[in-house]
Amino acid sequence: MSETADRLRRYLDDELGECRSEDVERRLDELETLRRALETDQVAAEREVLAALANETRYTLVRVLVAAREELCVCELQSFVDVSESGLSHALSTLADAGLVEGRKEGRWKHYRATNRAIALVTVLDGSVGVEEEGES
């Protein structure tokens, strides 16, 4: 029996008071189903979105675009982040690939706006992450 199954048997013994082979097999099947659920294209796309937001520059750009509620020119976005033009372009490209911003070219200028996905994620974060008041523990 594998080390995982041995540990699971000990856990189930503790939880159930006794453990049969069928209990272990059933639970291993359930865990395998959970593992397979994490190996989908959907989960990979979700990780891509979260990875895009994990960078300070990219997260700042998304927050600015969501707060602006309109398109902003790259030249306007530059004032919010301390990166080179190349770095800004790369950050916006990563955000576009993750479906968080959409860009359009107008003459020699490029404009970006937040997508509904970005707006939804920022809205969820606004309601779920609190800053502790000074003096609270």
Salt bridges, closest charged atoms under 4 A:
GLU22 OE1 - ARG20 NE 3.02
ASP23 OD1 - ARG20 NH2 3.23
GLU30 OE2 - ARG26 NH1 3.06
GLU30 OE1 - ARG27 NH1 2.62
GLU32 OE2 - ARG35 NH2 2.26
GLU32 OE2 - ARG36 NH1 3.52
GLU39 OE2 - ARG35 NH1 2.47
GLU71 OE1 - ARG104 NH2 2.72
GLU102 OE1 - ARG113 NH2 2.42
GLU106 OE1 - ARG104 NH1 2.75
ASP126 OD1 - ARG63 NH2 2.92
